[in-house]
Amino acid sequence: MKLSERFLFNMADAYVLQCSGFPMERIAELDNVNLQIEESLFMNVCSLPPSVILERDDYSKLITPGAKLIELKAEIDLQFDDVSSDARQCLWSFASQYLWNKCNRVLSDINHEKRFRDPELGEFFRLWEEAKKQGLWNQPLLDDE
């Protein structure tokens, strides 16, 4: 999803960005750069070793390397040099958070799919997912008569 579309769906972030003085009509200027960075981060997450876990101190740095966030900041400063530094900083904060959330979601999806390939528990997880899809997971176990 393009960055400009994310702000359309998240009106609270758009409002804060607008209050910071950022011209919302120009947000689409960053879409292509953001998509390129997002794609490179996707490749980064896909290439991580399987031992990456949320509890690690360096989890955030592994899924969103600082160099990519610096690249994003430089692009924002370059493209919006006529906008106040507070507004640029606000945009960078939101865009960085969106990138981090995307990377976290990708890694979660990868780990979720790995459960199904587990030789011992894969069948259990497949049956559990099927039960949830059919609505059987939320059914009460006993009738309340």
Secondary structure, 3 states (H helix, E strand, C coil): CCHHHHHHHCHHHHHHHHHCCCCHHHHHHHHHHHHHHHHHHHHHHHCCCCCCCCCCCCHHHHHCCHHHHHHHHHHHHHHCCCCCHHHHHHHHHHHHHHHHHHHHHHHHHHHHHHHHHCCCCHHHHHHHHHHHHCCCCCCCCCCCC
